[in-house]
Amino acid sequence: MRGLKTNTISGVEIGGADSSEKRTLGRAGVVLALSDFLWIPQAGLIAWTLGSILSAVADPETNLEVSGVMPLLLTSAAGVIAIALLRVVLQTVAQNTSRRVAQAIQQRARTDLLKATVVRSPADSFPASGAFAAHVTDQVNLLGPYYTNYLPQFMRLKLVPLAIVLVTAWFSWMAALILLVSGPLIPVFMALIGSRAKTASAEQQEELTRLSGMLLDRIKGLETLRVFGALERTKSDIREAGERFRLGTMKVLKVAFLSSTVLELFSALGIAFSAVFVGFSLLGDIQVGVWNTPLGYVEGLFILLLAPEFFAPLRAFSAAYHERAAGLAARQKLSDLLQSIGPAAAVSERVLPKRESTGSTIRAPRISFDGVSISLDGRQILSKVDLELAPGETLLITGPSGSGKTTLLDCVLGFRTPDSGSVRMDDKHTQEVAHEFRQNVMWLGQAPQLFHGTLKSNLLKGVSDPQTVSESEIWRALRLAGAEALAQRLPRGLDTPLGENGFGLSVGEIRRVALARAAMRKQATILLADEPTAGLDEETAVDVIDGLRLLKNSRTTIIATHDPAVLKIGGRRIDLDGSGIAREPEVVP
């Protein structure tokens, strides 16, 4: 498969930034810091202007006139406004850059999750749909603020306070020392609180996931709950889950308010100490803390204007720190979800030309197993399976539950990659042609999935161009599956709405509809069935078997079953004994 582009989920990390994205976020942080650096000349211009005016007012020998003040004020105002506009532009550029990177990471996280789900075997276990929806929406959304705010703010935090301290120290080492003492205490306390914030956020997200899954499950089974009189108990369960989620949310808010209190306390103390020092220095009560000359109006005002800006990155970082806690907790939850889904098989994105059909004859492929071995959870499922299935031939796979029948089908579908050996479709690896192959397969499992919508829309799910399908073709497929009478007795016929998972139909009726849906894929080259008669009554099983017997004509067919009635369909048969060894194929008449 060299040279093919594949969709793979590497490891179980999800929601992370690659090296180029980290560099982009770092550049956004530098641009944000540059915007803060511009406050230094802006503050200097303001201090110089006001200090000049105050010095002139304080000097009785100076004859201050309005005509002399206005040009100074206008020039200073123009400079301040120009710098302010430049700062706004830089902040906008930084925010837009980090937002684009965050959106790309979120999109990639959703894509990775959805890719991991669509390439999984239908037989694999999967989280509740409500819980999965919470992962894909709420938890992926939490990654956005983390990358948009935290990483750029972290770069800003490393640059801006240091620059302000150095500039302040140029005029007064005491004022710089005050900032150095009060400033670092904030990150120390934030780090202490941060571990608790991350834990609380993770617990709250877990509770939200459980609540989402439970709500959707209860809604889907509402009619059943009403029939069995379990509505009051359901209300109680939902009330308790909502109360747990409320308590978790309040715990997160408590940690957030605590960190905000610590931040405001130390920043207020730092600014207050700076103001006291500057004030007493201007009054002449403090003679230390400067280099050679005492502080004047301009220097004192300049230091006071810089002090709040020294704490501004710390405030922004504090707010982003909570987003970091939520983002890291969400990323861990998403990685755990990907781990539970399991590593996905590589699937080629290359779409090969569809096989053509001549008249009513379908060109079925040849399927070969070359030394296929698979181990799951340390147990050997398949061991060196060698088998070649000719085009149009039927293979019946038997064996006890857990012997590897479904695993063998997963290998054919490209949902699972063998530990050793290969599965080939007309001399090509199944992963190489998986995209095309899955578009040309008839599939009937033991737990078919029906969707909310009409009976007709469910039957047309597997048709590439529903507009070209006539109603007579739909009835023909229903007749083949033994579901014609079922469709006729429904209140609105083909337009009768069905509930999610076929709610309103029995297991046997769902299986008939699924068989009819498979029959709609007339150009399919392969028929795969996994325990097609499991759990069915005898009459329904006969209809399903008759339908399979008709559909397998001119198609390469693989049926996994332990039902003796299905084995009467005829074809080659292999037995899996549960030890991973496949017995030699035999022909079933």
C-alpha positions in Angstrom: 0.0 0.0 0.0 3.0 2.2 -0.5 2.1 5.6 -1.9 -1.5 5.5 -0.7 -2.9 8.2 1.6 -4.5 6.7 4.6 -6.7 7.9 7.4 -5.2 6.6 10.6 -5.6 7.6 14.2 -2.0 7.5 15.6 -2.0 6.3 19.2 -4.8 7.5 21.4 -3.8 11.2 21.7 -6.5 13.5 20.4 -7.1 17.2 20.5 -3.4 18.1 20.6 -1.5 20.7 18.6 1.2 19.7 16.2 4.6 21.5 16.0 3.5 24.0 13.4 0.4 24.9 15.3 2.3 25.4 18.5 4.7 27.7 16.6 1.7 29.7 15.2 0.2 30.0 18.7 3.6 31.1 20.0 3.8 33.8 17.3 0.3 34.9 18.3 1.5 35.2 21.9 4.5 37.3 20.7 2.2 39.6 18.8 0.0 39.9 21.9 3.1 40.7 24.0 4.1 43.3 21.4 0.8 45.0 21.9 1.5 45.2 25.6 5.0 46.5 24.9 3.5 49.5 23.1 1.9 50.5 26.4 5.3 51.5 27.6 5.8 54.4 25.1 2.1 55.1 25.4 2.3 55.4 29.2 5.6 57.4 28.8 3.9 59.9 26.5 0.9 60.3 28.9 3.3 60.7 31.9 5.5 63.2 30.1 2.5 65.3 29.0 0.8 65.4 32.3 4.1 65.8 34.2 5.0 68.7 32.0 1.7 70.4 32.7 1.9 69.7 36.4 5.5 71.0 36.6 4.5 74.2 34.8 1.5 74.7 37.2 3.7 74.1 40.3 6.3 76.6 39.1 4.9 80.1 40.0 7.4 81.8 37.8 6.0 80.0 34.7 3.2 82.0 32.9 1.2 79.0 31.5 -1.1 80.0 28.7 -3.8 78.0 26.9 -2.2 78.7 23.6 1.0 76.9 24.8 -0.8 73.9 26.3 -3.1 73.0 23.5 -0.4 72.1 20.9 1.2 69.9 23.5 -2.1 68.2 24.4 -3.1 67.7 20.8 0.3 66.2 19.8 0.3 63.9 22.8 -3.4 62.9 22.2 -2.6 62.1 18.6 0.4 60.0 19.6 -1.6 58.1 22.3 -4.5 57.4 19.9 -2.1 56.2 17.1 -0.4 53.8 19.5 -3.8 52.7 20.9 -5.0 51.9 17.3 -1.9 50.0 16.6 -2.4 48.0 19.8 -5.9 47.1 18.8 -4.7 45.9 15.4 -2.1 43.7 17.0 -4.5 42.3 19.5 -7.0 41.5 16.8 -4.4 39.8 14.6 -3.2 37.7 17.6 -6.8 36.7 18.6 -7.8 35.8 15.0 -4.6 33.7 14.5 -5.1 31.7 17.7 -8.8 31.3 17.0 -8.1 29.8 13.5 -5.6 27.4 15.0 -8.1 26.4 17.8 -10.8 25.8 15.2 -8.5 23.6 13.1 -7.6 21.5 16.2 -11.3 21.2 17.1 -12.2 20.2 13.6 -9.4 17.6 13.5 -10.5 16.2 16.9 -14.0 15.7 15.6 -12.7 14.2 12.4 -10.5 11.8 14.3 -13.4 10.7 16.5 -15.7 10.2 13.6 -13.1 8.4 11.5 -12.5 6.1 14.4 -16.2 5.3 14.6 -16.9 4.8 10.9 -14.1 2.3 10.5 -15.1 0.3 13.5 -16.8 -3.1 13.0 -20.6 -3.0 13.5 -20.1 -5.8 16.0 -17.8 -3.8 18.3 -19.0 -2.2 21.5 -19.6 1.5 21.4 -20.4 4.2 24.0 -24.0 5.3 24.5 -25.0 7.7 21.7 -25.8 10.5 24.2 -22.4 10.2 25.8 -20.7 10.1 22.5 -22.6 13.2 21.4 -21.4 15.0 24.5 -17.8 14.1 23.7 -18.0 15.3 20.1 -19.8 18.6 20.9 -19.3 19.8 24.5 -15.8 18.4 25.2 -14.4 19.2 21.8 -15.7 22.8 22.2 -13.7 23.1 25.5 -10.5 22.7 23.4 -11.2 26.0 21.7 -10.7 28.4 24.7 -7.6 26.4 25.8 -5.8 27.0 22.5 -7.3 30.4 21.8 -6.4 31.9 25.2 -4.1 29.9 27.3 -1.0 29.3 25.1 -0.9 32.8 23.7 -1.4 34.2 27.2 1.4 32.0 28.5 3.8 33.5 25.9 2.6 37.0 26.9 3.2 36.2 30.6 6.8 35.2 29.9 7.6 38.5 28.1 5.5 41.4 29.3 6.1 41.4 33.1 9.8 41.1 32.7 9.9 44.0 30.2 7.9 46.2 32.6 10.1 45.3 35.5 13.2 46.2 33.6 11.8 49.5 32.5 10.6 50.3 36.0 14.0 49.4 37.5 15.6 52.0 35.2 13.9 54.7 37.3 13.5 53.0 40.7 14.9 49.7 41.8 12.5 49.8 44.8 9.4 50.0 42.6 10.8 47.1 40.5 11.5 45.1 43.7 7.9 45.6 44.8 6.6 44.2 41.5 9.1 41.3 41.7 8.0 40.3 45.2 4.2 40.5 44.6 4.0 39.2 41.0 5.5 35.7 41.3 3.3 34.8 44.2 0.3 34.8 41.9 1.6 31.9 39.6 2.6 30.0 42.7 -0.9 30.1 44.2 -2.4 29.5 40.8 -0.4 26.3 40.4 -1.5 25.1 43.8 -5.2 25.8 42.9 -4.8 24.6 39.4 -4.5 20.9 40.2 -7.7 21.0 42.1 -9.3 23.0 39.3 -8.4 20.3 36.7 -9.8 17.5 38.9 -13.0 19.4 39.5 -13.4 20.2 35.8 -12.8 16.5 34.9 -15.4 15.3 37.4 -17.9 17.8 36.1 -17.3 16.8 32.4 -17.7 13.2 33.4 -21.0 13.9 35.1 -22.2 15.9 32.0 -21.3 12.9 29.8 -23.3 10.5 32.0 -26.2 12.9 32.2 -26.3 13.3 28.4 -26.2 9.5 27.8 -28.9 8.9 30.4 -31.2 11.5 29.1 -31.0 10.3 25.5 -31.5 6.6 26.6 -34.6 7.6 28.7 -36.1 9.6 25.8 -35.5 6.7 23.4 -37.2 4.3 25.7 -40.0 6.6 27.0 -42.8 4.5 25.6 -41.4 1.3 27.2 -40.9 3.1 30.5 -44.5 4.3 30.4 -45.8 0.8 29.6 -44.0 -0.7 32.6 -44.9 2.2 35.0 -41.3 3.3 35.5 -41.8 7.0 34.8 -41.6 8.1 38.4 -38.4 6.2 39.0 -36.9 7.7 35.8 -37.8 11.2 37.0 -36.1 10.4 40.3 -32.9 9.2 38.5 -32.8 12.3 36.3 -33.4 14.6 39.3 -30.5 12.9 41.1 -28.2 13.1 38.1 -29.1 16.8 37.6 -28.3 17.5 41.3 -24.9 15.8 40.9 -24.2 17.9 37.9 -25.2 21.1 39.7 -22.9 20.3 42.7 -20.1 19.6 40.3 -20.6 22.9 38.5 -20.7 24.8 41.8 -17.4 23.0 42.8 -15.8 24.3 39.6 -17.1 27.8 40.3 -15.8 27.7 43.9 -12.3 27.0 42.7 -12.6 29.7 40.0 -13.7 32.3 42.6 -10.9 31.2 45.0 -8.3 31.7 42.3 -9.8 35.1 41.3 -9.7 36.2 44.9 -6.0 35.3 45.3 -5.2 37.1 42.0 -7.0 40.3 42.9 -5.6 40.3 46.4 -1.9 40.2 45.4 -2.3 42.5 42.4 -4.1 45.1 44.6 -1.4 44.8 47.2 1.3 45.2 44.5 -0.3 48.3 43.0 -1.0 49.8 46.4 2.6 49.3 47.6 3.8 50.9 44.4 1.5 53.9 44.8 2.6 54.3 48.5 6.2 54.3 47.5 5.8 56.8 44.7 3.7 59.1 46.8 6.0 59.2 49.8 9.0 59.6 47.4 7.4 62.7 45.7 6.7 64.1 49.2 10.3 63.6 50.1 9.6 61.2 53.0 11.4 58.3 51.3 14.9 58.9 49.9 15.8 55.3 49.0 14.8 53.2 46.1 16.2 55.3 43.3 19.6 55.4 41.6 20.9 59.0 41.7 18.1 61.5 41.3 14.9 61.5 43.2 11.6 60.6 41.5 9.9 63.5 39.7 6.2 63.9 38.6 6.9 62.3 35.2 8.9 59.3 36.6 6.4 58.7 39.4 3.4 58.8 37.1 5.1 56.6 34.6 5.8 53.9 37.3 2.1 54.1 38.4 0.9 53.7 34.9 3.1 50.6 34.4 2.2 48.9 37.6 -1.4 47.8 36.6 -0.1 46.6 33.2 2.4 44.4 35.0 -0.5 42.5 36.6 -2.7 42.5 33.4 -1.0 39.5 31.8 -1.3 37.7 35.2 -5.0 38.4 35.3 -5.5 37.2 31.7 -3.4 34.1 32.5 -5.5 33.4 35.6 -8.7 33.4 33.5 -7.0 31.3 30.8 -5.8 28.9 33.5 -9.3 27.7 34.2 -9.8 27.2 30.4 -6.5 25.2 30.5 -7.9 23.0 33.2 -11.1 22.4 31.3 -9.2 21.9 28.0 -6.7 19.4 29.4 -9.5 17.5 31.2 -11.5 17.4 27.9 -8.5 16.2 25.9 -7.9 13.4 28.4 -11.6 12.4 28.2 -11.4 12.4 24.4 -8.2 10.3 24.4 -9.8 7.8 26.8 -12.8 7.6 24.4 -10.5 6.9 21.5 -8.7 4.3 23.6 -12.0 2.6 24.4 -13.0 2.6 20.7 -9.6 1.1 19.9 -7.1 1.6 17.2 -8.6 1.9 13.8 -7.6 0.1 10.7 -6.1 2.2 7.9 -8.5 3.0 5.1 -7.5 4.2 1.7 -9.1 7.4 0.6 -8.5 6.5 -3.0 -11.7 5.7 -4.8 -11.2 3.0 -7.5 -13.4 2.7 -10.5 -16.6 0.9 -9.8 -17.0 -2.6 -11.2 -19.2 -2.7 -14.2 -22.1 -5.1 -14.7 -23.1 -6.8 -18.0 -26.8 -7.3 -18.2 -27.9 -9.0 -15.0 -24.6 -10.6 -14.3 -22.5 -9.1 -11.5 -18.7 -9.4 -11.6 -18.1 -10.7 -8.2 -14.5 -10.5 -6.7 -12.2 -13.3 -5.5 -11.4 -13.2 -1.8 -8.3 -14.9 -0.4 -7.0 -15.3 3.1 -3.2 -15.8 3.3 -1.9 -17.0 6.7 -4.3 -14.7 8.6 -3.6 -14.6 12.4 -5.3 -12.3 14.9 -5.1 -12.1 18.7 -7.5 -10.1 20.8 -6.8 -9.4 24.5 -4.0 -11.9 24.6 -6.2 -14.7 23.1 -5.6 -16.3 19.7 -8.7 -15.8 17.7 -7.5 -16.8 14.2 -4.3 -18.7 13.5 -2.8 -18.9 10.0 -6.1 -19.1 8.1 -5.5 -19.9 4.4 -8.5 -19.8 2.1 -9.4 -18.7 -1.3 -13.0 -18.0 -2.3 -13.7 -17.9 -6.0 -15.9 -15.2 -7.6 -19.6 -16.0 -7.0 -18.8 -18.7 -4.4 -20.5 -19.0 -1.1 -18.6 -19.6 2.2 -20.4 -20.7 5.4 -18.5 -20.0 8.6 -19.5 -22.0 11.7 -18.2 -22.3 15.2 -19.1 -21.5 18.8 -19.6 -17.9 20.1 -16.2 -16.1 20.3 -14.5 -18.5 17.9 -13.8 -15.6 15.4 -16.6 -15.7 12.9 -17.3 -12.0 13.2 -13.6 -11.2 13.3 -13.2 -12.9 10.0 -15.9 -10.8 8.5 -14.3 -7.7 10.0 -11.1 -8.6 8.1 -13.0 -8.9 4.9 -14.6 -5.5 5.4 -11.3 -3.9 6.3 -12.4 -3.1 9.8 -9.6 -5.1 11.3 -6.0 -5.6 10.2 -4.5 -9.0 10.8 -1.5 -9.4 13.1 0.1 -11.4 10.3 -0.9 -12.5 6.9 -3.3 -10.6 4.6 -6.8 -10.6 3.2 -7.0 -9.8 -0.5 -9.7 -8.7 -2.9 -8.8 -9.6 -6.4 -5.0 -9.5 -5.5 -5.4 -6.2 -3.7 -5.3 -5.7 0.1 -8.8 -5.1 1.6 -7.5 -1.8 3.2 -6.4 -0.7 -0.2 -9.9 -1.1 -1.8 -12.0 -0.7 1.4 -13.7 2.5 0.3 -14.9 1.0 -3.0 -15.6 -2.3 -1.5 -17.9 -1.0 1.2 -19.9 0.8 -1.4 -20.6 -2.5 -3.1 -21.5 -4.8 -0.3 -24.8 -6.3 0.9 -24.7 -6.5 4.7 -27.1 -8.2 7.1 -26.1 -8.4 10.8 -27.8 -9.8 13.8 -28.6 -6.4 15.2 -29.4 -4.2 12.1 -29.7 -0.5 12.6 -32.8 1.4 11.5 -33.0 5.2 11.7 -35.7 7.7 12.6 -37.6 8.3 9.4 -40.1 6.7 7.1 -39.9 3.0 6.0 -39.0 4.2 2.5 -36.2 6.4 3.6 -34.7 3.5 5.6 -34.9 1.2 2.6 -33.1 3.8 0.4 -30.2 4.4 2.9 -27.9 2.2 0.9 -28.8 3.5 -2.5 -26.3 5.9 -4.0 -29.0 7.7 -6.1 -32.5 7.3 -4.5 -34.1 9.5 -7.2 -33.6 6.7 -9.7 -35.4 4.0 -7.7 -39.0 3.3 -8.6 -41.6 2.3 -6.1 -42.0 -1.1 -7.8 -38.3 -1.8 -7.1 -38.9 -1.1 -3.4 -41.9 -3.5 -3.3 -39.8 -6.1 -5.1 -37.1 -5.9 -2.4 -39.8 -6.1 0.3 -41.3 -9.1 -1.4 -37.9 -10.8 -1.5 -37.4 -10.2 2.2 -40.9 -11.4 3.1 -41.7 -7.9 4.4 -44.4 -7.0 1.8 -47.3 -7.9 4.1 -45.6 -5.9 6.9 -45.4 -2.8 4.7 -49.0 -3.2 3.5 -50.4 -3.3 7.0 -48.5 -0.3 8.3 -50.8 2.8 8.7 -49.2 4.8 5.9 -47.4 2.1 4.0 -44.0 3.1 2.8 -44.4 6.5 4.3 -45.0 5.2 7.8 -42.5 6.8 10.2 -40.2 4.5 12.2 -38.6 5.3 15.5 -34.9 5.3 16.2 -33.5 1.7 16.1 -36.7 0.6 14.5 -38.8 1.5 17.5 -42.3 0.2 16.9 -41.2 -3.0 15.0 -40.4 -6.4 16.4 -36.9 -8.0 16.1 -38.1 -10.1 13.2 -39.7 -7.2 11.4 -36.5 -5.2 11.8 -34.5 -8.1 10.3 -36.9 -8.3 7.3 -36.6 -4.6 6.7 -32.8 -4.8 6.9 -32.8 -7.7 4.4 -35.0 -5.6 2.0 -32.6 -2.7 2.4 -29.7 -5.0 1.5 -31.6 -6.2 -1.5 -31.9 -2.6 -2.7 -28.1 -2.6 -3.4 -28.6 -4.4 -6.7 -25.1 -3.6 -8.0 -23.4 -5.0 -4.9 -20.7 -7.6 -5.6 -20.5 -9.3 -2.2 -23.1 -10.5 0.3 -22.0 -10.7 4.0 -24.2 -11.9 6.8 -23.5 -12.3 10.5 -25.9 -14.6 12.3 -28.8 -13.5 10.1 -31.3 -15.7 11.9 -30.2 -15.2 15.5 -33.2 -14.6 17.8 -35.9 -15.1 15.0 -38.9 -17.2 15.1 -39.1 -20.1 12.6 -41.4 -18.4 10.1 -39.2 -15.2 10.0 -36.0 -17.2 9.8 -37.4 -19.1 6.7 -38.2 -15.8 5.0 -34.7 -14.5 5.7 -33.0 -17.7 4.5 -35.1 -17.7 1.3 -34.1 -14.1 0.7 -30.4 -14.8 1.3 -30.6 -17.8 -1.1 -31.9 -15.4 -3.8 -29.4 -12.6 -3.1 -26.3 -14.8 -3.1 -26.7 -15.8 -6.8 -23.8 -14.4 -8.8 -22.3 -12.8 -5.7 -19.4 -13.8 -3.6 -21.1 -14.6 -0.3 -19.8 -15.2 3.3 -22.3 -16.1 6.0 -21.3 -16.6 9.6 -23.8 -18.8 11.4 -24.4 -21.7 13.7 -28.0 -22.2 12.5 -28.3 -25.6 10.7 -31.1 -24.2 8.6 -28.8 -21.5 7.2 -26.2 -24.2 6.4 -28.7 -25.7 4.0 -28.2 -22.7 1.7 -25.2 -24.6 0.3 -21.6 -23.7 -0.4 -18.2 -24.3 1.1 -18.0 -24.5 4.9 -15.2 -23.9 7.5 -15.5 -24.6 11.2 -13.7 -22.4 13.8 -13.2 -24.5 16.9 -12.4 -21.5 19.2 -8.6 -22.1 19.4 -7.9 -20.0 16.3 -7.6 -23.0 14.0 -9.9 -23.3 11.0 -10.7 -26.8 9.8 -10.3 -27.6 6.2 -13.1 -26.2 4.0 -15.8 -28.7 3.0 -18.5 -28.5 0.4 -22.1 -28.3 1.7 -24.5 -29.5 -0.9 
